[in-house]
Each structure stands twice: as C-alpha cells, then as structure tokens.
Amino acid sequence: MPYFIYHNKKCWYEEAGSGQPLLFLHGNTASSRMFAETEKLYRGKFKTILIDFLGHGRSDRLDTFQTDLWFDEAQQVIAFLDQTGYKNVNLIGSSGGAQVAINVALERPDLVNKVIADSFEGEVPLKAFVENVIEDREASKQDEGTKSFYIFNHGEGWEQVVDNDTKAIHDHYIGIGKFFHKSLSELQAEILLTGSREDEFASPQFYEEVYQGLLKKIGHGKIKLFEKGGHPALLSNGQEFYETACSFFEKESV
C-alpha cells in the first residue's frame, strides 16, 4: 500500500488507469472512499489518483487538525506531487476538497493544468454554517445514516476525525476567516465551478451567486450547475458530471 510523507507522517494514496494524471480531493469528514465508485468512470481516459488527507481514512491519524485546514491539505497535495514527480495534473476537488484544489493551483501553478471545484462555499466560510457547526455535528453523530458515512470513510476512530474537523472549522472562522492565502486574481489554471441546484446545504441560487462573484475576481473560468442531485454534484450527477469533466479537461486551452 503506497504512502507519501508529510511532516513525518504517512499519507495514503492509490493510482489506477493511464493517461494524464487526475487527482481527486475529498471533502471534510470524508476520505477518498467517497470517490470509490465514481472514480472508476475516469480510469479509461485518465490516470486517476486518490489520496487521504492526513488524519483521514487510511492515512496516519492526528490528535488535532491544523486550524488553516484547507491550506495545510493543499500543502499535503503539493508534497505528494513533488515526491512523485507529477506535473500538468488535473484536479477535481469536491466540497472542502475544492478549496484545497484552488489553494494548490494558487500556490504551485507549475504543477496544475486545470481545476474543477465542486460544491463549495466560496472564498470565505458561511457564517450560518459555522455558528451551528458544533451542535449540528453532534447531532450528525447520532444520525444512523451520517454515522454510517463516517464509519465507511474512517473505520475505528471516526468520531475523533469528525471532532477534529469540527474544531478546525470553528477555530478557522474565528481566527483566519478566509480559505486562500493568495488573491484569486493570481489563479492561472483554467477552472470550472460546479454544483447542484438541489444541493441540500444550499439555496437554489446560492452557487450561481457565489460562483459569479468568484469568477469576477479570478478573471476567467466557467460555471456548470446541474438541475438535479444533492451534495456534492460530483457524486449525485455521476455520468453527466463525468461527461462535463471530460469535455473540460480535454478541450484545448486558448
């Protein structure tokens, strides 16, 4: 089972298929297992890569997460790419993984080809979400469906993963309050922002409004919103999302 090293800890990864590298980045409280079935669609056209961020899934566990979580996870991705020698990589980040993907592209444009940022909250945390995150997460741990999701992704010790993530979200909002260290205007990679109008965590207009604002700051990019499906769009619109992603990645840059 392959690992890369980040701050003397082991981070799990897996590769499949052949072609241009396509790296999937998972969201908060999840692991690469969230892509277990969807990733198989992409193997025929890309060399797919899955990783578990430190403290998640099959990677080494942590007592606490870094407060600047999405930036630290981007540094993990950069460490992986540097250690393995990958370049010209396409990224698909879903939910919190979308913030990670954008951070990677901002910090190391030399490593990244194109980015799909799926089903995420934008440039800053949502006040309404963060203000209730502690209570909502405690409730989620009692919900059998959500608990099964946590166990599927992390196995034993899942509760500490969730608690670590909850604390990082709360502390980040209080002490940092933004996801990216650099201005979005510095983003060089082509970017596609995706989401679902039926996302249970957002209003029907949310992604359109937030994404339009992001693209104004970036200065380029496109938006694709799916009419149906829940959170995240990558999973709930599997085949249509795959076709959209292939079209985006395979189109020649202008």
Steps between C-alpha positions, in 0.01 A plus 500: 500500500672824387547804720664839466651687792386832639654635820626151586151353468378248244227603256328227300451519124392276214544518122304334220459526122729684260523836330522853635494497881168589664507548876179481705489700825244404762294724724475555875426197723543280191785308339587379152244224555233757409624459141510118513255441215507832315876495446470180295322696225813704439759220477448445130619851413720610789750372751287545808652573838327484837651625825386511860593824670699461819272400787243344266424157359808281464754776574665547838266646758552829682414619849383831352471656154674816388271801540585613147374160388439549127834672450681228693329232291611687189855478631451124532395482135804705398726268702345202323550651154858599578586157640344308212613737224152558359448816294224637277246345735125548477323544833144424606427623849159443652353703787794580731727334245409777255657756730807278519518473120487877454770546764725252319451683170569837663813386685655279230369591154795310351342170610139553394329484161127552568273506806141396561379643831175332596227584753686738733419815691727750330785717623395528865313277748124530524408666828169312529676165464788568736282648774312170525773256402570368851134423573437368149800267511397361837157427355657343190688252716166372627344469155541142377541595133765763564674282756521222239664747261760590763573134577522412129762770449704460818418178682603495864572841641252670269363715782835666567533580129162674508582685822838612367336630185228682692755675721710601197196649323401696810851622584573590136191719485594679823871541433553499122172540314615445143594187305771630268834664578531663160265718300272309266616735225832311509339171397653391168336160448180468305218438744149358489267561796228239545205437728141382517195721527346235728796491740352447844756734657431795269214704355422455128671831420796464737761355267409727212539812713816390681669358191430808289672706766799267503541509122498880505798488735677221312450667161427176312323168542161337449204383706298181458196454724306175491123526533466181705697322770619560854835577660749471342413527132796279407332200664133577446544568126758229435474437125407856400774639723750259340404615151528864607840438658636317195387780270664759724829315546535390139422836338810679381592806703469831317 
